[in-house]
Amino acid sequence: MGDKAQTHHPGAAGRALAADRPASVRNVVLVGHSGSGKTTLVEALALTAGAVNRAGRVEDGGTVSDYDDIEHRQQRSVQLSLVPVAWDGIKINLLDTPGYADFVGELRAGLRAADAALFVVSASDGVDGTTRMVWEECAAVGMPRAIVVTHLEAARADFEEMTRICAEAFGGDDPDAVLPLYLPLRGPESPDGHACVTGLVGLLSKKLFDYASGERKESEPGEDQLPGIEEARDRLIEGIISESEDETLMDRYLGGEQVDTKTLIEDLERAVARGSFFPVLAAAPAAEGARQGLGTVELLQLITGGFPTPFEHPLPVVTTVGGEPRELKPCDTDGPLVAEVVKTSSDPYVGRISLVRVFSGTLRPDQPVHVSGHGLADRGHEDHDVDEKTGALSMPFGRQQRPVTHAVAGDLVCVARLGRAETGDTLSAKDDPLLMESWQMPDPLLPLAIQAHSKADEDKLSQGLARLVAEDPTMRLEHNQDTHQIVLWCLGEAHADVALERLRSRYGVQVDVVPHRVSLRETFADRAAGRGRHVKQSGGHGQFAICEIEVEPLPGGSGIEFVDKVVGGAVPRQFVPSVEKGVRAQAAKGVAAGYPLVDVRVTLVDGKAHSVDSSDAAFQTAGALALREAAVEARIHLLEPVAEVTVLVGDDYVGAVMSDLSGRRGRLLGTEQVGSGRTLIRAEVPEFEIGRYAVDLRSLSHGTARFDRSYARHEPMPPQIAERIREQAGDDG
């Protein structure tokens, strides 16, 4: 790619872009750990492509990465952002993703919208575990990838060593599938012995590309540079040829035949596009006043020449809203409309804006569409099928939205005023409603219990929370019926901080964070008996009801069982249901520490009634009193919820994770090897002990482990902990 003539003619900075055919679109997601330089690289590519001026600004004075005030305050990306640029007649949709693990939902949305990925790694930091995991996810679906090494200006930066690390981390069984296309060209050493990178050497073209002046200049290498180039070039050629579709090419090459550069570039581009070869490039931002950043031209050439078109992106499963399969041609601009909302955000002036990937058909402004959202009811997103009309279509440039007239299959576009559309929803024709299979989203496992700060906030809270979860499907909203708490389940502390900030700044809702309460239960440890006597006389009709009950424990999960064994009509038939009603009402309130009573059989054995003063209400009260009296002398167990936890962790951290689980009163159920170098640990752990496990596990495993949890059962908690809970309940009372 290094010998291609540069035919790019940049347009006006900030001009809106609309593609007319899928073949002229490239959708590229940038992936990498926090601080690797993704956003800086996007800005450098936009500068080289002419989307911004030399000062790196768009026409409104901002930068292409100006999206969210929260990002400026936190000094890191917290959401997916789209930056469209043009190069050689190709529209490139650059999708910049957050690198911090709490915002992996934004990363997954970017992967869904893209056809290829640029993995950005810092020469000073290396490859972290999270980046390796994302690489494996891309490998599982065959997504084409390339690697960009940044921060070459760092004192200890070593491009060759970083390439070796990338080959080891990403190459798997074939490290020769990860090789550099260019080698950095270093300038004179500074007084501290450090030499800045000023250009690149193209291994296929054997040309030098000097960026020292702020613009890319091509020249021939010196004789002293050729030996180092030839060695790296030979290895690159062998790597390309080994992935070539021409099976005779390797034999001819090893036999001494010279393979022309044009053939090598074509084979390289095919291997990159089908995800079997992963080139390594270097990049750096432009110096102040410069027109081009180091390596940006080479990257744009790789994207336009080597990355696949949307035609090569497998279409996700499409069905009717009733679930019937629907076969569609990939990327058919004249086919039925199928588009997906990959991100939802709110603009203070425009309102809700939906970032949409069009998979089939052509989307236009003011077009009637059907909006379908299914399968996320467990996260506070009720299934919905509604008809709406699209608002204006636009492309983002900094804080502005530039209008476009249409979006063809394969393109990305921002759509205004889709009031009911949520992230993950499908847009289709009003008369032909369809549903696209949603992408996998991580489960939020960190609970954040909140309450309105004031009465005014309480009035706005439900609407603010609804809008918050509509934008972010990785967040789950729970109204816990047992604890009467509103709980936002998040991916981590930073995710929770952003949620609170958005509630305050976007939706004007101030909330207080309160301790998260676990849903406890109570049960009888052994048999007991109780007598409920409710006798009152105060003029007119009095109240008279007496009942005697026996209580015995049942196996876990049995609930409350009520049995009538009254003989001789001691309790008239019409009042037996009243006793049961009173017992169940008291059981729901608890008998010891205020938690629901479960797993007992209550048997009504005797009682007394009055011909005038007995009533439904009196026997309800007597039933409740009988249950409370039975609990006075009985041993009452507090039951805590136990979760089944599965942890997928690198072998290096298995011992630490297992020890930590044991320290949380966990019972280890077993381990199994999963792939190479990973272990799946299964354990049962009380939910009291894993409230912050999402944060603690990340720290323990350096971000390389992930876990899932599911409710297993309630079981008695240790007496000393139960006593502490009872004391707290008494203090609160």
C-alpha positions in Angstrom: 0.0 0.0 0.0 3.0 2.2 0.5 3.5 2.7 -3.3 0.0 3.9 -4.1 -0.3 7.3 -5.5 -2.1 9.7 -3.3 -5.2 10.8 -5.2 -7.0 12.3 -2.3 -8.6 15.7 -2.7 -9.8 16.9 0.6 -13.1 18.9 0.6 -14.1 21.7 2.9 -13.5 21.1 6.5 -16.6 19.8 8.2 -18.6 19.1 5.0 -21.5 16.7 5.5 -20.9 13.3 3.9 -23.5 11.1 2.3 -22.6 7.9 0.4 -24.6 7.0 -2.7 -23.5 3.3 -2.8 -22.4 0.8 -0.2 -19.1 0.1 -2.0 -18.0 3.6 -1.2 -18.4 3.2 2.6 -16.0 1.8 5.2 -17.1 1.4 8.8 -14.2 1.2 11.2 -14.2 0.9 15.0 -11.2 1.9 17.1 -10.5 -0.4 20.0 -7.9 -0.1 22.7 -7.4 0.5 26.4 -8.0 3.8 28.1 -5.2 6.2 27.3 -4.0 4.3 24.2 -4.7 7.3 22.0 -7.8 6.4 20.0 -9.4 9.8 20.1 -6.2 11.5 19.3 -5.8 9.2 16.3 -9.3 9.9 15.1 -8.5 13.6 15.2 -5.3 13.1 13.3 -7.0 11.1 10.6 -9.7 13.8 10.3 -7.0 16.4 9.9 -5.2 14.4 7.2 -8.5 13.8 5.4 -9.5 17.4 5.5 -12.4 17.1 7.8 -10.8 19.7 10.1 -8.5 22.7 9.6 -4.8 22.8 10.6 -5.7 23.8 14.1 -7.7 20.6 14.4 -11.0 22.5 14.6 -14.3 22.2 12.7 -16.1 25.3 11.5 -18.0 25.8 14.8 -14.7 26.1 16.6 -14.8 22.7 18.3 -13.0 19.5 17.6 -14.4 16.4 15.9 -14.3 14.6 19.2 -16.4 17.2 21.1 -19.4 15.3 22.2 -20.2 15.3 25.9 -19.4 17.7 28.7 -19.0 14.6 31.0 -16.1 13.5 28.8 -14.4 16.8 29.2 -14.8 16.8 33.0 -13.6 13.2 33.4 -10.9 13.5 30.8 -11.8 10.3 29.1 -14.3 8.9 26.5 -17.4 7.5 28.1 -19.5 6.9 24.9 -19.4 5.8 21.3 -18.8 8.6 18.9 -18.9 8.8 15.1 -16.5 10.9 13.0 -17.1 10.6 9.2 -14.2 11.5 6.9 -13.6 11.1 3.1 -10.5 9.7 1.4 -10.1 8.8 -2.3 -13.8 9.0 -2.9 -14.5 6.6 0.0 -16.6 7.7 3.0 -15.0 6.4 6.2 -17.1 6.2 9.4 -14.7 6.2 12.3 -16.3 4.9 15.4 -14.3 6.0 18.5 -15.0 3.8 21.6 -14.2 4.2 25.2 -11.3 2.2 26.5 -12.4 1.9 30.1 -14.0 -1.4 31.0 -17.1 0.2 32.5 -18.2 1.3 29.1 -17.8 -2.0 27.2 -21.5 -1.6 26.2 -20.4 1.3 24.0 -17.6 -0.8 22.6 -20.0 -3.6 21.7 -22.3 -1.1 19.9 -19.3 0.1 17.9 -18.4 -3.5 17.0 -21.9 -4.1 15.8 -21.9 -1.0 13.6 -18.5 -1.6 12.1 -17.1 -3.9 9.4 -13.5 -3.8 10.6 -11.5 -2.8 13.7 -8.4 -0.8 14.3 -6.7 -2.0 17.6 -4.8 0.9 19.0 -2.0 0.0 21.4 0.4 2.3 23.2 4.1 1.7 22.7 4.7 2.7 26.3 1.9 0.6 27.9 1.6 -2.6 25.8 -1.4 -4.8 25.4 -3.8 -5.2 28.3 -6.0 -8.2 29.1 -9.2 -6.4 28.1 -7.9 -5.6 24.7 -6.9 -9.3 24.2 -10.5 -10.3 25.1 -12.0 -8.0 22.6 -9.5 -9.3 20.0 -10.8 -12.8 20.7 -14.4 -11.6 20.3 -13.6 -10.1 16.9 -11.8 -13.3 15.9 -14.8 -15.4 16.8 -16.9 -13.5 14.2 -14.1 -13.1 11.7 -13.9 -9.4 11.8 -11.0 -7.9 9.9 -8.4 -6.2 12.1 -5.3 -4.1 11.9 -3.0 -2.8 14.7 -1.9 0.8 15.2 1.0 1.5 17.5 0.9 5.0 19.2 2.9 7.0 21.6 6.2 6.3 19.7 7.4 9.6 21.2 7.6 8.0 24.7 11.1 7.6 26.2 11.0 3.8 26.3 8.9 3.3 23.1 10.2 0.5 20.9 8.2 -0.3 17.8 9.9 -3.6 17.0 9.4 -4.9 20.6 5.8 -3.7 20.5 5.3 -5.6 17.2 6.7 -8.7 18.8 4.3 -8.3 21.8 1.3 -7.9 19.4 2.3 -11.0 17.4 2.4 -12.9 20.7 -0.8 -11.5 22.0 -2.9 -11.5 18.8 -1.2 -14.0 16.5 -2.2 -17.2 18.4 -0.8 -20.2 16.5 0.3 -18.0 13.6 2.5 -15.1 14.8 3.4 -14.4 11.1 -0.1 -13.2 10.6 0.8 -10.1 12.6 3.5 -8.2 10.9 4.4 -4.6 10.2 3.8 -2.9 6.8 6.1 0.0 7.7 9.0 0.6 10.0 9.5 3.9 11.9 12.2 6.2 10.7 13.9 8.0 13.6 15.4 11.5 13.4 18.6 12.7 15.2 18.9 11.9 18.9 18.1 14.6 21.4 20.4 15.4 24.3 18.7 12.8 26.5 19.5 10.1 23.9 15.9 9.8 22.6 15.2 10.0 18.9 11.8 11.1 17.7 10.0 9.2 14.9 10.0 11.5 11.8 8.8 9.1 9.1 8.1 5.6 7.9 9.8 3.0 5.6 7.3 1.2 3.3 8.4 -2.5 3.3 6.5 -3.4 0.1 7.4 -0.3 -1.9 10.9 0.2 -0.3 10.1 3.9 -0.1 10.7 6.4 2.7 7.8 8.6 3.8 9.1 11.6 5.7 6.6 13.6 7.9 9.2 15.9 9.5 8.0 18.9 7.6 4.3 18.4 8.5 3.5 16.9 5.2 4.2 13.4 3.8 7.2 13.4 1.4 8.4 10.4 -0.5 12.0 9.5 -1.2 14.4 6.6 -1.7 16.1 4.8 1.2 19.9 5.1 1.7 22.2 2.2 1.1 22.8 1.8 4.8 19.0 1.4 5.4 18.4 -1.4 2.9 19.7 -4.4 4.8 17.3 -3.8 7.7 14.4 -3.2 5.3 15.1 -6.4 3.3 15.0 -8.7 6.3 11.6 -7.3 7.5 10.4 -7.2 3.9 11.1 -10.8 3.2 9.2 -11.9 6.4 6.3 -9.7 5.4 6.2 -11.1 1.9 6.2 -14.6 3.2 3.4 -13.8 5.6 1.3 -12.3 2.8 2.0 -15.2 0.4 1.1 -17.7 3.1 -2.4 -16.2 3.2 -2.7 -15.9 -0.5 -5.5 -17.6 -2.4 -2.9 -18.6 -5.0 -1.5 -21.9 -3.6 1.4 -21.9 -6.1 2.7 -18.5 -5.1 4.7 -19.7 -2.1 6.5 -22.4 -4.2 7.3 -19.8 -6.9 8.6 -17.3 -4.4 10.7 -19.9 -2.6 12.0 -21.0 -6.0 13.4 -17.5 -6.6 10.6 -15.9 -8.6 10.2 -12.2 -8.0 6.6 -11.4 -7.0 5.6 -8.0 -8.3 4.5 -5.4 -5.7 1.1 -5.0 -7.3 0.3 -8.7 -6.8 1.6 -8.5 -3.2 -0.6 -5.5 -2.4 -3.7 -7.2 -3.9 -3.0 -10.4 -1.9 -2.4 -8.3 1.2 -5.7 -6.4 0.8 -7.6 -9.6 0.3 -6.0 -11.3 3.4 -6.8 -8.2 5.5 -10.4 -8.0 4.2 -11.2 -11.6 5.1 -9.6 -11.4 8.5 -6.6 -13.7 8.1 -3.7 -11.2 8.1 -3.4 -8.4 10.6 -0.9 -5.6 9.6 0.8 -3.5 12.2 1.2 0.3 11.5 2.5 3.3 13.4 0.8 6.6 13.9 1.3 9.9 15.7 -0.7 13.2 15.8 0.4 16.1 13.7 2.6 18.8 15.1 1.0 22.2 15.6 0.3 23.8 12.3 1.1 20.6 10.3 -1.3 19.1 7.7 -0.6 15.4 8.3 0.1 13.3 11.3 2.7 10.5 11.0 1.3 7.4 9.5 -2.2 8.8 8.9 -2.0 8.6 5.1 -0.9 5.0 5.3 -3.7 4.2 7.7 -6.3 5.8 5.4 -4.9 3.9 2.4 -5.2 0.6 4.4 -8.8 1.4 5.4 -9.9 2.3 1.9 -7.9 -0.5 0.1 -7.7 -3.3 2.6 -10.8 -3.1 4.9 -14.0 -4.7 3.6 -17.0 -2.9 2.2 -20.4 -3.3 3.9 -21.3 -5.9 1.3 -18.9 -8.3 3.1 -20.5 -7.8 6.5 -22.7 -10.8 7.4 -26.3 -9.7 7.9 -27.5 -10.3 11.4 -30.5 -12.6 11.8 -33.7 -10.9 10.6 -37.2 -12.1 11.4 -40.7 -10.7 11.3 -41.9 -9.3 14.6 -43.8 -12.5 15.0 -40.5 -14.5 14.8 -40.7 -15.9 11.3 -37.3 -16.0 9.5 -36.8 -13.5 6.7 -34.0 -13.9 4.1 -32.6 -10.6 2.8 -29.9 -9.8 0.3 -26.8 -8.2 2.0 -26.6 -4.5 1.7 -29.4 -4.1 -0.9 -30.1 -0.4 -1.3 -33.4 -1.2 -3.0 -34.4 -4.0 -0.6 -36.7 -3.8 2.5 -35.6 -1.2 5.1 -33.8 -2.8 8.0 -31.7 -0.5 10.2 -30.6 -0.7 13.8 -30.2 1.9 16.5 -26.7 1.4 17.8 -26.7 4.4 20.1 -29.2 6.8 21.6 -28.3 10.2 23.0 -30.1 13.4 24.0 -29.3 16.8 22.7 -30.5 19.8 24.6 -31.8 21.6 21.5 -32.7 18.7 19.1 -33.9 16.2 21.6 -33.3 12.5 21.2 -30.8 11.5 18.5 -30.4 7.9 17.3 -27.2 6.7 15.6 -28.4 4.2 13.1 -26.6 1.5 11.0 -28.6 0.8 7.8 -28.3 -2.8 6.8 -30.8 -2.9 4.0 -32.8 -0.4 2.0 -32.3 3.4 2.1 -33.4 5.7 4.9 -34.7 9.2 4.2 -35.9 12.1 6.3 -39.6 12.3 7.3 -40.0 8.6 6.4 -42.6 6.5 8.2 -40.9 3.6 10.0 -41.8 0.8 12.3 -39.8 0.7 15.6 -39.4 -2.7 17.2 -37.6 -3.5 20.5 -37.8 -7.0 21.9 -35.9 -9.1 24.4 -34.7 -6.6 27.0 -37.6 -6.6 29.4 -35.4 -7.8 32.2 -33.5 -4.5 32.0 -36.4 -2.2 32.2 -37.0 -2.1 28.4 -40.5 -3.3 27.8 -41.1 -4.9 24.4 -42.5 -2.4 22.0 -43.7 -2.1 18.4 -44.7 1.4 17.3 -44.9 3.4 14.2 -43.0 6.7 14.0 -41.7 9.2 11.4 -38.0 9.9 11.2 -36.8 13.5 11.6 -33.9 15.0 9.9 -30.9 12.9 9.0 -27.5 14.2 9.7 -23.8 13.5 10.2 -22.0 14.7 13.4 -19.2 17.3 13.2 -18.1 18.2 16.7 -21.1 19.5 18.5 -23.0 20.2 15.2 -25.2 17.9 13.1 -24.8 18.5 9.3 -27.9 17.5 7.3 -27.8 14.7 4.7 -30.5 13.7 2.3 -30.4 9.9 2.7 -28.4 7.0 4.1 -27.9 3.9 1.9 -27.5 0.3 3.1 -24.1 0.0 4.8 -23.9 3.6 6.0 -24.3 5.2 9.4 -26.5 8.2 10.1 -27.9 10.2 12.9 -31.7 10.3 13.0 -33.6 13.0 15.0 -37.0 12.9 16.8 -37.5 9.1 17.1 -39.2 9.5 20.4 -39.7 5.8 21.2 -36.6 4.3 19.6 -34.1 2.9 22.1 -30.6 1.5 21.7 -30.8 -1.9 20.0 -34.2 -1.3 18.3 -34.9 -2.2 14.7 -36.2 0.3 12.2 -38.1 -1.1 9.2 -40.8 -0.2 6.8 -44.2 0.6 8.3 -45.9 -1.8 6.0 -43.3 -4.5 6.4 -42.2 -4.6 10.1 -39.1 -6.6 10.8 -36.9 -7.4 13.8 -33.1 -7.8 13.9 -31.4 -10.1 16.4 -29.8 -7.8 19.0 -26.1 -8.0 19.8 -24.8 -9.5 23.0 -24.7 -6.9 25.8 -22.8 -7.4 29.1 -24.8 -7.9 32.3 -24.7 -5.0 34.8 -23.6 -6.5 38.1 -22.9 -3.5 40.3 -26.0 -2.3 42.2 -26.6 1.4 42.8 -29.6 2.1 45.1 -30.9 5.7 44.8 -33.8 7.9 46.0 -35.0 11.3 45.0 -33.3 14.1 46.8 -36.5 16.2 47.1 -40.2 16.1 46.3 -39.5 18.0 43.1 -36.9 15.4 42.1 -39.3 12.6 42.9 -41.8 14.0 40.3 -39.1 13.9 37.6 -37.3 10.7 38.6 -39.3 8.1 36.8 -39.1 9.9 33.5 -35.3 10.6 33.9 -34.6 7.0 34.7 -36.7 5.8 31.7 -34.7 8.0 29.3 -31.4 6.9 30.9 -32.0 3.2 30.4 -33.4 3.8 26.9 -30.0 5.3 25.9 -28.0 2.6 27.7 -29.1 -1.1 27.5 -26.1 -2.1 29.6 -27.9 -0.5 32.5 -30.8 -2.3 34.3 -33.5 -0.5 36.2 -35.0 -2.5 39.1 -37.9 -1.5 41.4 -37.3 -4.1 44.2 -40.6 -5.1 45.7 -38.9 -6.7 48.7 -36.7 -3.8 49.8 -38.8 -1.0 48.2 -35.6 0.4 46.6 -34.9 1.8 43.2 -31.7 0.1 42.0 -29.7 1.0 38.9 -27.5 -2.0 38.0 -24.3 -0.7 36.4 -21.1 -2.2 35.0 -18.8 -0.4 37.4 -18.2 2.7 39.5 -17.3 4.9 36.5 -20.5 3.8 34.8 -22.5 4.6 37.9 -20.9 8.1 38.2 -21.8 8.9 34.6 -25.4 7.7 35.2 -25.8 10.0 38.2 -24.2 12.9 36.3 -26.5 12.5 33.4 -29.6 12.3 35.6 -28.5 15.6 37.1 -27.2 17.5 34.1 -29.4 16.2 31.3 -32.7 15.5 33.0 -32.5 17.8 36.0 -32.9 15.1 38.6 -30.9 15.1 41.8 -30.7 11.8 43.6 -29.1 10.5 46.7 -27.2 7.2 46.8 -28.3 4.9 49.7 -26.9 1.6 50.9 -28.1 -1.3 48.7 -30.3 -3.7 50.7 -30.3 -7.5 50.0 -33.7 -9.3 49.9 -33.7 -11.3 53.1 -36.3 -13.8 54.3 -37.4 -15.4 57.6 -38.5 -18.9 58.5 -39.2 -21.0 61.5 -36.3 -23.3 62.5 -38.6 -25.8 64.3 -42.2 -26.4 65.2 -44.2 -23.8 67.2 -47.7 -22.9 68.3 -49.5 -19.6 68.7 -52.8 -18.3 70.0 -54.3 -15.1 68.6 -56.9 -13.4 70.7 -58.6 -10.3 69.5 -61.5 -9.4 71.9 -62.7 -5.8 72.2 -65.9 -4.3 73.5 -66.5 -0.5 73.1 -70.2 0.1 72.7 -72.2 -1.2 69.8 -70.8 -4.2 68.0 -67.6 -5.5 69.6 -64.8 -7.5 68.0 -64.3 -11.2 68.9 -62.0 -13.7 67.3 -59.7 -16.4 68.8 -57.7 -18.8 66.8 -54.9 -21.3 67.6 -52.3 -22.3 65.0 -49.4 -24.6 64.7 -46.4 -23.7 62.6 -43.8 -26.1 61.1 -40.9 -25.5 58.7 -41.0 -26.7 55.1 -38.2 -27.3 52.5 -36.8 -24.2 50.8 -38.9 -22.8 48.0 -42.2 -24.1 49.5 -43.6 -20.6 50.3 -46.5 -20.4 52.8 -48.9 -23.3 53.1 -52.1 -22.9 55.0 -54.1 -26.0 56.3 -57.5 -26.0 58.0 -57.9 -28.7 60.7 -60.6 -27.2 62.8 -63.3 -29.6 63.9 -66.7 -29.0 65.3 -67.1 -25.5 63.8 -65.0 -23.9 66.5 -64.1 -21.4 63.8 -67.1 -20.9 61.4 -66.4 -21.9 57.8 -66.8 -18.3 56.6 -64.0 -17.0 58.8 -61.3 -19.7 58.0 -60.3 -17.7 54.9 -60.1 -14.6 57.1 -57.6 -16.3 59.4 -55.5 -17.4 56.3 -55.6 -13.8 55.0 -54.4 -12.4 58.4 -51.6 -15.1 58.5 -50.4 -14.3 55.0 -50.5 -10.6 55.6 -48.4 -11.0 58.7 -46.0 -13.4 56.9 -45.4 -10.7 54.2 -44.4 -8.2 57.0 -42.2 -10.7 58.8 -42.2 -11.9 62.4 -38.7 -11.1 63.7 -36.7 -8.5 61.7 -39.3 -7.3 59.3 -38.5 -9.6 56.3 -41.0 -11.8 54.6 -41.7 -15.2 56.2 -41.4 -18.2 53.9 -41.3 -22.0 53.8 -43.7 -22.8 56.6 -46.9 -24.7 57.0 -49.5 -22.9 59.2 -52.3 -25.2 60.5 -55.4 -23.8 62.0 -56.3 -26.2 64.8 -58.9 -24.5 67.0 -60.6 -21.2 67.9 -63.7 -19.5 69.1 -66.2 -17.1 67.6 -69.1 -14.9 68.8 -72.5 -15.0 67.1 -72.6 -11.2 67.0 -69.1 -9.7 67.5 -67.1 -12.0 65.2 -66.2 -10.6 61.8 -63.8 -11.0 58.8 -61.6 -8.2 60.1 -61.5 -9.6 63.7 -60.3 -13.1 62.5 -57.7 -11.5 60.1 -56.3 -9.7 63.2 -56.4 -12.9 65.3 -54.6 -14.8 62.6 -51.8 -12.2 62.4 -51.5 -12.2 66.3 -51.3 -16.0 66.4 -48.4 -16.0 63.9 -46.6 -13.3 65.9 -47.1 -15.2 69.2 -45.8 -18.4 67.6 -42.6 -16.6 66.6 -41.9 -15.3 70.2 -40.8 -18.6 71.6 -39.5 -20.2 68.3 -36.1 -20.0 66.7 -36.4 -17.9 63.7 -33.8 -18.2 60.9 -32.8 -15.2 58.7 -32.5 -16.5 55.2 -30.1 -14.7 52.8 -30.0 -15.1 49.0 -27.2 -17.2 47.6 -26.0 -16.6 44.0 -24.4 -19.1 41.7 -21.3 -17.3 40.4 -19.2 -18.3 37.4 -15.9 -16.5 36.9 -13.9 -16.8 33.7 -10.3 -15.9 34.6 -6.8 -16.3 33.2 -4.9 -19.2 34.7 -2.4 -16.7 36.4 -5.2 -15.4 38.6 -7.1 -18.6 39.4 -5.6 -19.1 42.9 -6.2 -15.5 43.9 -9.8 -15.6 42.7 -10.6 -18.9 44.4 -9.1 -17.6 47.7 -11.1 -14.4 47.5 -14.3 -16.3 46.9 -13.7 -18.5 49.9 -13.1 -15.4 52.0 -16.6 -14.2 50.9 -18.2 -17.4 52.5 -18.3 -18.9 49.0 -18.5 -22.7 48.4 -16.4 -23.7 45.4 -18.3 -26.1 43.1 -15.6 -26.8 40.6 -13.4 -25.5 37.8 -12.9 -26.4 34.2 -10.5 -25.3 31.5 -11.9 -23.0 28.8 -9.7 -22.7 25.8 -6.1 -21.8 26.2 -5.0 -20.2 29.4 -8.4 -19.6 30.9 -10.3 -21.3 33.7 -14.0 -21.2 34.6 -14.7 -21.2 38.3 -18.1 -22.1 39.7 -19.1 -21.2 43.2 -22.1 -20.4 45.4 -21.7 -17.1 47.3 -24.1 -15.2 49.5 -25.3 -12.0 47.8 -24.3 -10.0 50.9 -20.7 -10.7 49.9 -20.7 -9.8 46.2 -22.4 -6.4 46.2 -19.1 -4.8 44.9 -17.7 -7.9 43.3 -17.8 -6.3 39.8 -15.2 -3.7 41.1 -13.2 -6.1 43.3 -12.8 -8.8 40.6 -11.5 -6.2 38.1 -8.9 -5.1 40.6 -8.0 -8.6 41.5 -7.5 -9.8 37.9 -6.2 -6.6 36.4 -9.3 -6.3 34.3 -8.9 -9.8 32.7 -11.7 -11.7 34.4 -15.5 -11.5 34.0 -18.3 -13.1 36.0 -21.9 -14.0 35.8 -24.3 -14.5 38.7 -27.8 -16.0 39.0 -30.1 -16.5 42.0 -29.8 -20.0 43.4 -31.9 -20.0 46.6 -32.3 -18.5 50.1 -30.6 -20.3 53.0 -30.0 -19.6 56.7 -27.2 -17.1 57.4 -24.7 -17.6 60.1 -26.1 -16.8 63.6 -23.6 -14.0 64.3 -24.4 -12.2 61.1 -28.1 -12.7 61.6 -27.9 -11.2 65.1 -26.2 -8.1 63.7 -29.0 -7.8 61.1 -31.6 -8.1 63.8 -29.9 -5.4 65.9 -29.8 -3.1 62.9 -33.5 -3.7 62.2 -34.2 -2.9 65.9 -32.2 0.3 65.7 -34.0 1.3 62.5 -37.4 0.6 64.1 
